[in-house]
Amino acid sequence: MTPLTTTPITAQLLRGAIELEHTEHGVLPHRLPARARTRGADAQLAMAEAQPSGVRLAFRTRATTVELDTLATKRVYVGAPPRPDGVYDLLVNGRLTGQDSVAGGHTVTIDMTTGSVTHDPGPVGTLRFTDLPADVKDVEIWLPYNERTELVALRTDAPVEPVPDSGRKVWLHHGSSISHGSDAASPTTTWPALAASLGGAELVNLGFGGSALLDPFTARTMRDTAADLISVKIGINLVNHDLMRLRAFVPAVHGFLDTIRDGHPTTPLLVISPILCPIHENTPGPCAPDLTELASGRLRFRATGDATDPTRLTLAAIRDELAGIVAQRSADDPNVHYLDGRSLYGEEDATELPLPDALHPDAETHRRMGERFAELAFKGGVFSGTAG
């Protein structure tokens, strides 16, 4: 048996991360840089940006055995059904070859009725893939989208080297928990990951659960990140946080897009409105867990806002405003475009595949959204011609 050799995990072996933080255990991929994380990010965003949605190890090797030590931070919601361990996807030459999870790790317990949070430490776990083909191949290990993941050690039975540039266009995307992954089956089947695969693009996913809030530091991160294609999906978090009124929303969107344009003046920029979410179509936030359902061990959300107040944001109002904003900007910016999110998930879809918790899509809906986005944006749409 060939002994395993440890290879340092560096930025050259990672894709989809904005920055690496060195920790006492190893390295922690971040999807926001340190300067952004100190500009007012709350605990929700701090948790979300450190969950490596779209982040993957990528290397070329003859190895037949690959081991990866990781230290996860997993979430437990009091009263809600237990969340399964995060899934790691192994791709060999672009094809899904294996899947596994890592037990152990830290645990964060969240009580949504009181807001209390407790932290319990846990051990490092090991992921192991064996019997890989012995020829030279490109290996990717996609990290769980729903667990903060410190990378402790990478071991193989043959040397590894970074994968050369594929020539594929880089797609930079920002959105909410739906873009982050919500309840997708695995990291390569979140709708952005699937769409990127079908469209032949390299994904950088800045989908942040609960945190697509038009934060200026997120816009500056997008401004400063190399990209050939850019999309922003705006709306659901602004409503379910009841974050701002209509008067603030329009200039905030313009400011967010202006900042992106400072670094990417002519890059194709697609503004995507919210998918259908019946509880918030015409009822504003805030959004809250349904305590009756929670008492029965089911997690469902409800809208609690005042639907008679015309200044408060609903999804219907946001779609109208976004369409108008893009129409106005396109007069002197021909590379900005609008996509109605209901073309990804609309009324007929909601009848066939209702949102299980009234807010987040399930695995099948993620697959449908990814396939539709690939058709609408990559195949003949504003992102067409992306393959290198």
C-alpha positions, 0 to 999 in steps of 0.5 A, a space after each residue: 500500500 502506497 503511503 499517503 502524503 500530505 499536501 498543504 491546502 493553499 488558494 491555488 488548490 481552491 476555487 470559489 473562495 474569496 479569501 483563506 483564513 489560517 486557523 489553529 486547525 488549518 484554513 477556513 475558506 471565506 466568501 467575503 474578504 476580511 475587510 467586508 466582514 468587519 463592515 457591519 456583518 451580523 452573526 447570520 452573515 458571518 455564519 453564511 459567508 463561512 459556509 462554503 457554497 460553491 467552494 471546491 478543492 481542485 487538483 490534478 493527480 494520479 492518486 487512487 486514494 484521497 483523504 481530507 480532514 475537516 472540522 465542520 460547524 453544524 447547526 441545530 434548531 430547537 424543536 425542528 427536525 434534525 438537519 442531515 450532515 453536509 454532503 461532499 461531492 467528488 468529481 473526477 474529470 467533471 463527473 460525479 464519482 462519489 459522495 460522503 459526509 463527515 461526522 463530528 465537528 462543532 455544533 451551534 444550537 439556535 432557538 428561533 423562539 428566543 434567539 438564544 445561541 449555544 456553541 458546543 465544540 467537537 472533533 475533526 473528521 475524515 473524508 476518504 475516497 478510494 479506488 479512483 482511476 490511476 491515470 492523470 485526472 482532474 479531481 474536485 471535492 465540492 464542500 458542503 454548502 450548509 456547514 462552516 468547513 475548516 480544511 485541516 489536511 489533504 492526503 493522497 497516494 500520489 502528488 497533486 498539482 493545481 488544475 490549469 486554467 480551463 478557459 471557462 468564463 467566471 460567473 459571479 452570482 449573489 443572492 439569498 439562501 435560495 442561491 446559497 443552497 437551502 435544501 438542495 441535495 448536495 453542493 453540485 446540485 444547488 441551482 447556481 452550481 447546476 446552472 454553471 455546470 450546464 452552462 460551462 462556467 466557473 461559479 463564484 457563489 456569493 449566495 448568503 442565507 438570510 443576507 442578500 440585503 444590498 450591503 455595500 460591502 457585498 457590492 464592493 466585493 463583487 466590484 473587486 472580484 474578477 468575473 466575466 458574467 455577473 448576476 444579482 438576485 434581489 428581493 426575498 431577504 429584504 421582504 422577510 427581514 422587513 429591512 427597508 421601505 420602498 423609498 430606500 429600496 430604489 436608490 439602494 439597488 441603484 447604488 449596489 449596481 453602481 458599485 459593481 459597475 465601478 469594477 465591471 463597467 461592461 460585463 454582462 449583468 443580470 438582475 433577477 427578481 424573486 421566485 414565487 413565494 406565496 406567503 410574501 407575494 402581497 404580504 410584507 415581512 417580517 417573516 417568522 417561524 410558525 410556532 404551532 407547526 414548530 411545536 409539532 416538530 415541523 418548520 414552516 414560516 409565515 408572513 406577519 407584516 401589514 399588507 395595507 401599508 403601501 410603503 412596505 415591500 412585497 415580492 410583487 412590488 419588488 419585481 415591478 421596481 426591479 423591472 423599472 430600474 433595469 429598463 431605466 439603466 439599460 438606456 445607457 448600459 446595454 449590458 444590464 438585463 432583467 430576469 423575472 424570477 418566476 420564470 425559474 419557479 412560478 405558479 404552476 411550479 408552486 402547485 406541483 412542488 410547493 415550498 416545503 417550509 413556505 420559504 425555501 425550495 427543495 432538492 427537485 426545485 433546485 434542479 428545475 431552477 438550475 436547468 431553467 436558468 441554464 436554458 434562459 441565460 446560458 443557452 441563447 440568453 445574455 450569458 450565451 457563448 460562455 464556454 472556453 
